[in-house]
Every structure is written in C-alpha cells, then in structure tokens.
C-alpha cells in the first residue's frame, strides 16, 4: 500500500486554542468513460467529450468530536449546507489502479487516536442573499463550525489534488 507523504497533504495545523488538530482537504476528478451522440448533421455525428466532475473529501481531526456542529461550507466561493460524521482512521482512497493485480490505495488520513470527522456537503444554499465571508474570496474551502457554543472558521487555500480516476 502506498501512503501520501505528509509534505504533499493539504494540512492546516491549529493555531492557538482551537478544537481542531488538523484539516485534510482533497479534490479529485471523476471522468465519465462514456460518450454520447448529442447531434447529427447529415452523415456527421457530434459526440460530447468526457466531462470531468470534481469530488471533494474533507476531514477534520479534533481534540474532541462532540459537541461539534458544522454549520456551513464555502466551496470555491459558493455557500453549501454541510454536516459532519465521525469516521474511523486510517482513511484510504482506492485509486482503482492495479499494480500486478493488487489494488493501490493512498492514505488520506493516517491512524490517530483523536476523533476524525468527515465533512459532507448537502448542496448549495438557495437564498436570495447568500451569506458571504471574506475568507471565501481567497480560499478554495472555508468551514464554519461550532464547538461548545463558540464559532470557528477554518480555511484551505488550495485543495490537494488526487489522481483522476475512471469508474469501471
């Protein structure tokens, strides 16, 4: 099994007194392997190109998991509803690449005794006047969460990009 070196991870270390130990943020593109004919003109047919869609994986290592509530996430400047769920470590990412018949996986979050929560986004917030935070303009990801009644904002300048994979 291959493991990502810590120097390549997008890790934000907590500064000062905060309940977060580390923030892991990943992006990968999922390429659809099928082509569709979208138009025919005479004998020529036009096919759409494989369009990649991005998937995001965000994990927070905490000093204590609860009472932690994720309120919102700003992804590439857009506001999303989000929630957190407690997960086990290590977190592995299967790249669907085989080396001599064996699957290859990367370690996204190494084993730790601290609680780790996965941040999931439910979809964009739909309202006439979205909430804007200044951090969202200069960071690819901003997370707003509450811990023991106190509000925290944590941000990531750039996601760590994982290799593109094609579903089979």
Backbone as JSON Lines, residues from 0, in Angstrom:
{"i":0,"aa":"X","n":[0.84,-1.17,0.0],"ca":[0.0,0.0,0.0],"c":[0.89,1.24,0.0]}
{"i":1,"aa":"X","n":[0.55,2.21,-0.82],"ca":[1.29,3.46,-0.89],"c":[0.66,4.47,0.04]}
{"i":2,"aa":"X","n":[1.46,5.29,0.66],"ca":[0.93,6.34,1.54],"c":[1.43,7.68,1.03]}
{"i":3,"aa":"X","n":[0.56,8.69,1.08],"ca":[0.96,10.03,0.7],"c":[1.89,10.59,1.76]}
{"i":4,"aa":"X","n":[2.93,11.23,1.32],"ca":[3.84,11.86,2.26],"c":[3.16,13.08,2.88]}
{"i":5,"aa":"X","n":[3.42,13.34,4.14],"ca":[2.77,14.46,4.82],"c":[3.1,15.79,4.17]}
{"i":6,"aa":"X","n":[4.24,15.9,3.49],"ca":[4.58,17.16,2.85],"c":[3.66,17.45,1.67]}
{"i":7,"aa":"X","n":[2.99,16.43,1.12],"ca":[2.09,16.64,0.0],"c":[0.65,16.85,0.43]}
{"i":8,"aa":"X","n":[0.33,16.57,1.68],"ca":[-1.04,16.75,2.16],"c":[-1.32,18.22,2.39]}
{"i":9,"aa":"X","n":[-2.58,18.58,2.17],"ca":[-3.01,19.93,2.5],"c":[-3.42,19.88,3.96]}
{"i":10,"aa":"X","n":[-2.51,20.17,4.84],"ca":[-2.77,20.09,6.28],"c":[-2.66,21.49,6.87]}
{"i":11,"aa":"X","n":[-3.67,21.86,7.58],"ca":[-3.64,23.13,8.29],"c":[-3.53,22.8,9.78]}
{"i":12,"aa":"X","n":[-2.45,23.23,10.4],"ca":[-2.29,22.96,11.83],"c":[-3.0,24.05,12.63]}
{"i":13,"aa":"X","n":[-3.61,23.62,13.69],"ca":[-4.36,24.55,14.53],"c":[-3.41,25.52,15.2]}
{"i":14,"aa":"X","n":[-3.82,26.76,15.24],"ca":[-3.03,27.78,15.9],"c":[-3.81,28.29,17.1]}
{"i":15,"aa":"X","n":[-3.14,28.45,18.22],"ca":[-3.83,28.91,19.42],"c":[-4.72,27.82,19.98]}
{"i":16,"aa":"X","n":[-5.7,28.22,20.79],"ca":[-6.61,27.25,21.4],"c":[-7.8,27.04,20.48]}
{"i":17,"aa":"X","n":[-7.81,25.91,19.82],"ca":[-8.89,25.55,18.93],"c":[-9.13,24.05,19.06]}
{"i":18,"aa":"X","n":[-10.35,23.59,18.86],"ca":[-10.63,22.16,18.99],"c":[-10.12,21.32,17.82]}
{"i":19,"aa":"X","n":[-9.67,21.97,16.75],"ca":[-9.21,21.24,15.57],"c":[-7.71,20.99,15.64]}
{"i":20,"aa":"X","n":[-7.29,19.77,15.36],"ca":[-5.87,19.43,15.34],"c":[-5.32,19.59,13.92]}
{"i":21,"aa":"X","n":[-6.0,18.97,12.92],"ca":[-5.58,19.04,11.52],"c":[-6.81,19.06,10.62]}
{"i":22,"aa":"X","n":[-6.63,19.68,9.46],"ca":[-7.67,19.71,8.44],"c":[-7.09,19.13,7.17]}
{"i":23,"aa":"X","n":[-7.73,18.1,6.63],"ca":[-7.28,17.44,5.41],"c":[-8.31,17.75,4.32]}
{"i":24,"aa":"X","n":[-7.88,18.29,3.19],"ca":[-8.81,18.67,2.12],"c":[-8.3,18.14,0.79]}
{"i":25,"aa":"X","n":[-9.13,17.36,0.11],"ca":[-8.75,16.72,-1.15],"c":[-9.79,16.99,-2.23]}
{"i":26,"aa":"X","n":[-9.31,17.03,-3.46],"ca":[-10.19,17.15,-4.62],"c":[-9.71,16.13,-5.64]}
{"i":27,"aa":"X","n":[-10.67,15.45,-6.27],"ca":[-10.29,14.6,-7.39],"c":[-11.38,14.66,-8.44]}
{"i":28,"aa":"X","n":[-10.96,14.45,-9.68],"ca":[-11.89,14.48,-10.79],"c":[-12.31,13.07,-11.14]}
{"i":29,"aa":"X","n":[-13.59,12.9,-11.35],"ca":[-14.14,11.62,-11.75],"c":[-14.54,11.76,-13.21]}
{"i":30,"aa":"X","n":[-13.87,11.05,-14.1],"ca":[-14.11,11.18,-15.52],"c":[-15.1,10.11,-15.96]}
{"i":31,"aa":"X","n":[-16.17,10.53,-16.6],"ca":[-17.15,9.58,-17.13],"c":[-16.56,8.93,-18.37]}
{"i":32,"aa":"X","n":[-16.62,7.62,-18.45],"ca":[-15.96,6.88,-19.52],"c":[-16.85,6.67,-20.75]}
{"i":33,"aa":"X","n":[-18.03,7.24,-20.78],"ca":[-18.93,7.02,-21.91],"c":[-19.06,8.29,-22.74]}
{"i":34,"aa":"X","n":[-19.29,8.1,-24.03],"ca":[-19.56,9.21,-24.94],"c":[-20.99,9.09,-25.41]}
{"i":35,"aa":"X","n":[-21.64,10.21,-25.64],"ca":[-23.0,10.21,-26.16],"c":[-23.04,11.05,-27.42]}
{"i":36,"aa":"X","n":[-23.85,10.62,-28.37],"ca":[-24.08,11.42,-29.57],"c":[-25.06,12.51,-29.17]}
{"i":37,"aa":"X","n":[-24.65,13.77,-29.36],"ca":[-25.53,14.86,-28.96],"c":[-26.22,15.52,-30.14]}
{"i":38,"aa":"X","n":[-25.7,15.31,-31.35],"ca":[-26.34,15.9,-32.53],"c":[-25.87,15.16,-33.78]}
{"i":39,"aa":"X","n":[-26.75,15.12,-34.8],"ca":[-26.4,14.56,-36.1],"c":[-26.71,15.59,-37.16]}
{"i":40,"aa":"X","n":[-25.76,15.82,-38.02],"ca":[-25.94,16.72,-39.16],"c":[-25.5,15.95,-40.39]}
{"i":41,"aa":"X","n":[-26.45,15.57,-41.23],"ca":[-26.11,14.76,-42.41],"c":[-25.52,13.44,-41.97]}
{"i":42,"aa":"X","n":[-24.33,13.14,-42.48],"ca":[-23.64,11.9,-42.12],"c":[-22.72,12.07,-40.9]}
{"i":43,"aa":"X","n":[-22.6,13.27,-40.4],"ca":[-21.71,13.52,-39.26],"c":[-22.48,13.5,-37.95]}
{"i":44,"aa":"X","n":[-21.89,12.9,-36.97],"ca":[-22.48,12.94,-35.64],"c":[-21.49,13.6,-34.69]}
{"i":45,"aa":"X","n":[-22.0,14.39,-33.79],"ca":[-21.18,15.1,-32.84],"c":[-21.36,14.46,-31.47]}
{"i":46,"aa":"X","n":[-20.23,14.13,-30.86],"ca":[-20.25,13.49,-29.56],"c":[-19.74,14.45,-28.51]}
{"i":47,"aa":"X","n":[-20.32,14.33,-27.33],"ca":[-19.81,15.18,-26.24],"c":[-18.52,14.57,-25.71]}
{"i":48,"aa":"X","n":[-17.67,15.43,-25.25],"ca":[-16.4,14.97,-24.69],"c":[-16.64,14.47,-23.26]}
{"i":49,"aa":"X","n":[-15.76,13.65,-22.78],"ca":[-15.84,13.2,-21.39],"c":[-15.62,14.42,-20.51]}
{"i":50,"aa":"X","n":[-16.6,14.74,-19.71],"ca":[-16.53,15.91,-18.85],"c":[-16.23,15.47,-17.42]}
{"i":51,"aa":"X","n":[-15.11,15.93,-16.89],"ca":[-14.79,15.54,-15.51],"c":[-15.67,16.3,-14.51]}
{"i":52,"aa":"X","n":[-16.03,15.63,-13.46],"ca":[-16.72,16.28,-12.35],"c":[-15.83,16.14,-11.13]}
{"i":53,"aa":"X","n":[-15.8,17.16,-10.32],"ca":[-14.94,17.13,-9.14],"c":[-15.71,16.61,-7.93]}
{"i":54,"aa":"X","n":[-14.97,15.87,-7.12],"ca":[-15.49,15.37,-5.87],"c":[-14.54,15.86,-4.78]}
{"i":55,"aa":"X","n":[-15.08,16.22,-3.64],"ca":[-14.27,16.78,-2.57],"c":[-14.37,15.9,-1.34]}
{"i":56,"aa":"X","n":[-13.23,15.72,-0.67],"ca":[-13.18,14.96,0.57],"c":[-12.5,15.82,1.62]}
{"i":57,"aa":"X","n":[-13.2,16.06,2.72],"ca":[-12.69,16.94,3.76],"c":[-12.81,16.23,5.1]}
{"i":58,"aa":"X","n":[-11.71,16.22,5.85],"ca":[-11.66,15.55,7.14],"c":[-11.04,16.5,8.17]}
{"i":59,"aa":"X","n":[-11.61,16.5,9.36],"ca":[-11.07,17.31,10.45],"c":[-10.71,16.4,11.62]}
{"i":60,"aa":"X","n":[-9.47,16.49,12.03],"ca":[-9.04,15.78,13.24],"c":[-9.25,16.73,14.41]}
{"i":61,"aa":"X","n":[-10.0,16.27,15.41],"ca":[-10.4,17.12,16.51],"c":[-9.81,16.62,17.83]}
{"i":62,"aa":"X","n":[-9.76,17.51,18.82],"ca":[-9.34,17.08,20.15],"c":[-10.48,16.32,20.83]}
{"i":63,"aa":"X","n":[-11.71,16.68,20.49],"ca":[-12.91,16.0,20.97],"c":[-13.97,16.18,19.88]}
{"i":64,"aa":"X","n":[-14.68,15.13,19.57],"ca":[-15.61,15.2,18.44],"c":[-16.88,15.97,18.75]}
{"i":65,"aa":"X","n":[-17.37,15.84,19.96],"ca":[-18.66,16.46,20.27],"c":[-18.52,17.32,21.5]}
{"i":66,"aa":"X","n":[-19.2,18.39,21.58],"ca":[-20.32,18.83,20.74],"c":[-19.84,19.72,19.6]}
{"i":67,"aa":"X","n":[-19.53,19.15,18.45],"ca":[-19.08,19.89,17.28],"c":[-20.17,19.83,16.22]}
{"i":68,"aa":"X","n":[-20.54,21.0,15.7],"ca":[-21.58,21.08,14.67],"c":[-21.04,21.9,13.51]}
{"i":69,"aa":"X","n":[-21.04,21.31,12.32],"ca":[-20.64,22.04,11.11],"c":[-21.88,22.77,10.62]}
{"i":70,"aa":"X","n":[-21.76,24.06,10.45],"ca":[-22.9,24.88,10.04],"c":[-22.93,25.05,8.52]}
{"i":71,"aa":"X","n":[-21.83,25.55,7.98],"ca":[-21.77,25.83,6.54],"c":[-20.37,25.62,6.01]}
{"i":72,"aa":"X","n":[-20.31,25.49,4.69],"ca":[-19.04,25.37,3.99],"c":[-19.11,26.28,2.77]}
{"i":73,"aa":"X","n":[-18.02,26.98,2.5],"ca":[-17.92,27.75,1.27],"c":[-16.9,27.04,0.41]}
{"i":74,"aa":"X","n":[-17.36,26.52,-0.72],"ca":[-16.53,25.77,-1.65],"c":[-16.39,26.59,-2.92]}
{"i":75,"aa":"X","n":[-15.16,26.99,-3.23],"ca":[-14.88,27.82,-4.4],"c":[-15.77,29.06,-4.41]}
{"i":76,"aa":"X","n":[-15.98,29.65,-3.23],"ca":[-16.74,30.88,-3.11],"c":[-18.24,30.71,-2.98]}
{"i":77,"aa":"X","n":[-18.77,29.5,-3.16],"ca":[-20.21,29.26,-3.05],"c":[-20.54,28.61,-1.72]}
{"i":78,"aa":"X","n":[-21.65,29.04,-1.14],"ca":[-22.07,28.54,0.16],"c":[-22.83,27.22,0.03]}
{"i":79,"aa":"X","n":[-22.46,26.25,0.88],"ca":[-23.1,24.93,0.89],"c":[-23.56,24.59,2.3]}
{"i":80,"aa":"X","n":[-24.67,23.87,2.4],"ca":[-25.05,23.26,3.67],"c":[-24.12,22.08,3.89]}
{"i":81,"aa":"X","n":[-23.79,21.79,5.13],"ca":[-22.86,20.7,5.4],"c":[-23.2,20.03,6.73]}
{"i":82,"aa":"X","n":[-22.67,18.84,6.89],"ca":[-22.79,18.13,8.15],"c":[-21.53,17.3,8.35]}
{"i":83,"aa":"X","n":[-21.33,16.85,9.58],"ca":[-20.14,16.07,9.91],"c":[-20.56,14.72,10.46]}
{"i":84,"aa":"X","n":[-19.76,13.71,10.15],"ca":[-19.98,12.38,10.72],"c":[-18.65,11.82,11.18]}
{"i":85,"aa":"X","n":[-18.69,11.16,12.33],"ca":[-17.49,10.57,12.92],"c":[-17.08,9.36,12.11]}
{"i":86,"aa":"X","n":[-15.78,9.25,11.78],"ca":[-15.28,8.12,10.99],"c":[-14.07,7.5,11.68]}
{"i":87,"aa":"X","n":[-13.73,6.29,11.23],"ca":[-12.54,5.59,11.74],"c":[-11.34,5.93,10.87]}
{"i":88,"aa":"X","n":[-10.18,5.83,11.48],"ca":[-8.95,6.03,10.73],"c":[-8.18,4.71,10.72]}
{"i":89,"aa":"X","n":[-7.32,4.48,9.77],"ca":[-6.94,5.4,8.69],"c":[-8.03,5.46,7.62]}
{"i":90,"aa":"X","n":[-8.05,6.58,6.88],"ca":[-8.95,6.74,5.74],"c":[-8.12,6.49,4.49]}
{"i":91,"aa":"X","n":[-8.53,5.5,3.71],"ca":[-7.81,5.13,2.49],"c":[-8.61,5.55,1.27]}
{"i":92,"aa":"X","n":[-7.91,5.85,0.21],"ca":[-8.55,6.21,-1.06],"c":[-8.08,5.23,-2.12]}
{"i":93,"aa":"X","n":[-9.02,4.46,-2.64],"ca":[-8.72,3.48,-3.68],"c":[-8.74,4.19,-5.02]}
{"i":94,"aa":"X","n":[-7.6,4.19,-5.7],"ca":[-7.48,4.89,-6.98],"c":[-7.98,4.05,-8.15]}
{"i":95,"aa":"X","n":[-8.45,2.83,-7.89],"ca":[-8.88,1.9,-8.94],"c":[-7.75,1.67,-9.94]}
{"i":96,"aa":"X","n":[-6.54,1.66,-9.46],"ca":[-5.36,1.36,-10.27],"c":[-4.8,0.06,-9.74]}
{"i":97,"aa":"X","n":[-4.43,-0.83,-10.6],"ca":[-3.91,-2.11,-10.15],"c":[-2.44,-2.25,-10.55]}
{"i":98,"aa":"X","n":[-1.64,-2.69,-9.6],"ca":[-0.23,-2.97,-9.84],"c":[-0.08,-4.47,-9.68]}
{"i":99,"aa":"X","n":[0.16,-5.16,-10.8],"ca":[0.28,-6.61,-10.83],"c":[-0.91,-7.26,-10.08]}
{"i":100,"aa":"X","n":[-2.09,-6.82,-10.44],"ca":[-3.3,-7.42,-9.9],"c":[-3.72,-6.97,-8.52]}
{"i":101,"aa":"X","n":[-2.91,-6.2,-7.83],"ca":[-3.26,-5.73,-6.49],"c":[-3.76,-4.29,-6.55]}
{"i":102,"aa":"X","n":[-4.85,-3.98,-5.84],"ca":[-5.31,-2.59,-5.82],"c":[-4.32,-1.7,-5.07]}
{"i":103,"aa":"X","n":[-4.24,-0.44,-5.5],"ca":[-3.34,0.52,-4.87],"c":[-4.2,1.56,-4.16]}
{"i":104,"aa":"X","n":[-3.86,1.89,-2.94],"ca":[-4.62,2.89,-2.19],"c":[-3.66,3.88,-1.54]}
{"i":105,"aa":"X","n":[-4.12,5.1,-1.38],"ca":[-3.37,6.13,-0.67],"c":[-4.03,6.36,0.69]}
{"i":106,"aa":"X","n":[-3.23,6.78,1.65],"ca":[-3.76,7.11,2.96],"c":[-4.1,8.59,2.98]}
{"i":107,"aa":"X","n":[-5.39,8.9,3.12],"ca":[-5.82,10.29,3.17],"c":[-5.69,10.84,4.58]}
{"i":108,"aa":"X","n":[-6.06,10.04,5.57],"ca":[-5.93,10.42,6.97],"c":[-5.26,9.24,7.68]}
{"i":109,"aa":"X","n":[-4.08,9.45,8.25],"ca":[-3.41,8.35,8.93],"c":[-4.13,7.97,10.22]}
{"i":110,"aa":"X","n":[-3.79,6.81,10.76],"ca":[-4.38,6.36,12.01],"c":[-4.07,7.37,13.11]}
{"i":111,"aa":"X","n":[-5.08,7.67,13.9],"ca":[-4.91,8.55,15.05],"c":[-5.89,8.13,16.13]}
{"i":112,"aa":"X","n":[-5.54,8.4,17.38],"ca":[-6.46,8.13,18.48],"c":[-7.44,9.28,18.68]}
{"i":113,"aa":"X","n":[-7.15,10.44,18.05],"ca":[-8.07,11.58,18.11],"c":[-9.29,11.29,17.24]}
{"i":114,"aa":"X","n":[-10.45,11.85,17.6],"ca":[-11.62,11.67,16.74],"c":[-11.44,12.42,15.41]}
{"i":115,"aa":"X","n":[-11.91,11.82,14.33],"ca":[-11.85,12.44,13.0],"c":[-13.27,12.48,12.45]}
{"i":116,"aa":"X","n":[-13.66,13.64,11.94],"ca":[-14.97,13.77,11.34],"c":[-14.81,14.06,9.85]}
{"i":117,"aa":"X","n":[-15.72,13.48,9.07],"ca":[-15.76,13.75,7.64],"c":[-16.8,14.83,7.41]}
{"i":118,"aa":"X","n":[-16.44,15.86,6.66],"ca":[-17.36,16.95,6.35],"c":[-17.98,16.64,5.0]}
{"i":119,"aa":"X","n":[-19.3,16.58,4.95],"ca":[-20.02,16.32,3.7],"c":[-20.91,17.51,3.38]}
{"i":120,"aa":"X","n":[-20.98,17.81,2.1],"ca":[-21.8,18.93,1.64],"c":[-23.11,18.41,1.07]}
{"i":121,"aa":"X","n":[-24.23,19.04,1.47],"ca":[-25.56,18.63,1.03],"c":[-25.99,19.28,-0.27]}
{"i":122,"aa":"X","n":[-25.31,20.27,-0.71],"ca":[-25.72,21.01,-1.9],"c":[-25.69,22.5,-1.6]}
{"i":123,"aa":"X","n":[-25.73,23.31,-2.66],"ca":[-25.64,24.76,-2.46],"c":[-26.83,25.32,-1.7]}
{"i":124,"aa":"X","n":[-26.57,26.35,-0.94],"ca":[-27.62,27.05,-0.22],"c":[-28.37,27.92,-1.23]}
{"i":125,"aa":"X","n":[-29.69,27.81,-1.21],"ca":[-30.52,28.6,-2.12],"c":[-31.25,29.68,-1.32]}
{"i":126,"aa":"X","n":[-30.77,30.88,-1.48],"ca":[-31.44,32.02,-0.87],"c":[-31.12,33.25,-1.69]}
{"i":127,"aa":"X","n":[-31.95,34.25,-1.55],"ca":[-31.79,35.46,-2.36],"c":[-30.48,36.18,-2.04]}
{"i":128,"aa":"X","n":[-30.15,36.25,-0.77],"ca":[-28.94,36.95,-0.36],"c":[-28.04,35.99,0.39]}
{"i":129,"aa":"X","n":[-27.05,35.37,-0.3],"ca":[-26.19,34.39,0.37],"c":[-25.29,35.04,1.42]}
{"i":130,"aa":"X","n":[-24.94,34.25,2.41],"ca":[-24.0,34.71,3.44],"c":[-22.6,34.69,2.83]}
{"i":131,"aa":"X","n":[-21.9,35.79,3.0],"ca":[-20.56,35.9,2.43],"c":[-19.57,36.1,3.58]}
{"i":132,"aa":"X","n":[-18.48,35.35,3.53],"ca":[-17.39,35.57,4.49],"c":[-16.17,36.01,3.68]}
{"i":133,"aa":"X","n":[-15.42,36.97,4.19],"ca":[-14.26,37.48,3.43],"c":[-13.25,36.39,3.07]}
{"i":134,"aa":"X","n":[-13.12,35.36,3.93],"ca":[-12.15,34.29,3.69],"c":[-12.47,33.5,2.42]}
{"i":135,"aa":"X","n":[-13.75,33.46,2.01],"ca":[-14.16,32.66,0.85],"c":[-13.58,33.21,-0.46]}
{"i":136,"aa":"X","n":[-13.22,34.47,-0.51],"ca":[-12.68,35.06,-1.73],"c":[-11.26,34.59,-2.03]}
{"i":137,"aa":"X","n":[-10.49,34.3,-0.99],"ca":[-9.08,33.95,-1.2],"c":[-8.75,32.49,-0.87]}
{"i":138,"aa":"X","n":[-9.76,31.69,-0.53],"ca":[-9.54,30.29,-0.18],"c":[-10.51,29.4,-0.95]}
{"i":139,"aa":"X","n":[-10.05,28.21,-1.33],"ca":[-10.92,27.28,-2.04],"c":[-11.96,26.67,-1.11]}
{"i":140,"aa":"X","n":[-11.67,26.6,0.19],"ca":[-12.58,26.0,1.15],"c":[-12.57,26.78,2.45]}
{"i":141,"aa":"X","n":[-13.76,27.07,2.96],"ca":[-13.91,27.68,4.28],"c":[-14.98,26.88,5.01]}
{"i":142,"aa":"X","n":[-14.69,26.48,6.24],"ca":[-15.63,25.7,7.05],"c":[-16.01,26.52,8.27]}
{"i":143,"aa":"X","n":[-17.32,26.65,8.5],"ca":[-17.82,27.29,9.7],"c":[-18.37,26.19,10.61]}
{"i":144,"aa":"X","n":[-17.83,26.1,11.83],"ca":[-18.33,25.11,12.76],"c":[-18.4,25.69,14.15]}
{"i":145,"aa":"X","n":[-19.23,25.06,14.97],"ca":[-19.4,25.47,16.36],"c":[-18.94,24.34,17.26]}
{"i":146,"aa":"X","n":[-18.2,24.72,18.29],"ca":[-17.72,23.75,19.27],"c":[-17.92,24.35,20.65]}
{"i":147,"aa":"X","n":[-18.74,23.67,21.46],"ca":[-19.06,24.15,22.81],"c":[-19.56,25.61,22.79]}
{"i":148,"aa":"X","n":[-20.41,25.89,21.79],"ca":[-21.03,27.2,21.7],"c":[-20.19,28.3,21.07]}
{"i":149,"aa":"X","n":[-18.94,28.0,20.72],"ca":[-18.07,29.01,20.12],"c":[-17.95,28.77,18.62]}
{"i":150,"aa":"X","n":[-17.97,29.85,17.84],"ca":[-17.9,29.77,16.37],"c":[-16.45,29.78,15.91]}
{"i":151,"aa":"X","n":[-16.14,28.9,14.94],"ca":[-14.81,28.83,14.34],"c":[-14.94,28.85,12.83]}
{"i":152,"aa":"X","n":[-13.99,29.5,12.17],"ca":[-13.86,29.46,10.71],"c":[-12.47,28.92,10.41]}
{"i":153,"aa":"X","n":[-12.4,27.86,9.62],"ca":[-11.12,27.3,9.18],"c":[-11.11,27.28,7.66]}
{"i":154,"aa":"X","n":[-9.97,27.6,7.08],"ca":[-9.92,27.71,5.62],"c":[-8.74,26.95,5.03]}
{"i":155,"aa":"X","n":[-8.87,26.63,3.75],"ca":[-7.83,25.95,2.98],"c":[-7.61,26.77,1.7]}
{"i":156,"aa":"X","n":[-6.38,27.2,1.49],"ca":[-6.07,27.98,0.28],"c":[-6.32,27.16,-0.97]}
{"i":157,"aa":"X","n":[-5.74,25.97,-1.03],"ca":[-5.88,25.1,-2.2],"c":[-6.06,23.66,-1.74]}
{"i":158,"aa":"X","n":[-6.92,22.95,-2.45],"ca":[-7.11,21.53,-2.2],"c":[-5.88,20.77,-2.68]}
{"i":159,"aa":"X","n":[-5.63,19.64,-2.03],"ca":[-4.63,18.7,-2.55],"c":[-5.35,17.89,-3.63]}
{"i":160,"aa":"X","n":[-4.8,17.86,-4.84],"ca":[-5.43,17.17,-5.96],"c":[-4.97,15.72,-6.01]}
{"i":161,"aa":"X","n":[-5.94,14.83,-5.99],"ca":[-5.67,13.4,-6.13],"c":[-5.74,13.04,-7.61]}
{"i":162,"aa":"X","n":[-5.14,11.93,-7.97],"ca":[-5.12,11.48,-9.36],"c":[-6.55,11.26,-9.88]}
{"i":163,"aa":"X","n":[-6.77,11.6,-11.13],"ca":[-8.06,11.38,-11.76],"c":[-8.3,9.9,-11.91]}
{"i":164,"aa":"X","n":[-9.53,9.48,-11.66],"ca":[-9.83,8.06,-11.82],"c":[-11.09,7.91,-12.68]}
{"i":165,"aa":"X","n":[-11.16,6.78,-13.35],"ca":[-12.29,6.47,-14.23],"c":[-13.07,5.31,-13.64]}
{"i":166,"aa":"X","n":[-14.38,5.47,-13.45],"ca":[-15.15,4.35,-12.91],"c":[-15.27,3.23,-13.93]}
{"i":167,"aa":"X","n":[-15.36,2.01,-13.45],"ca":[-15.49,0.85,-14.38],"c":[-16.88,0.33,-14.34]}
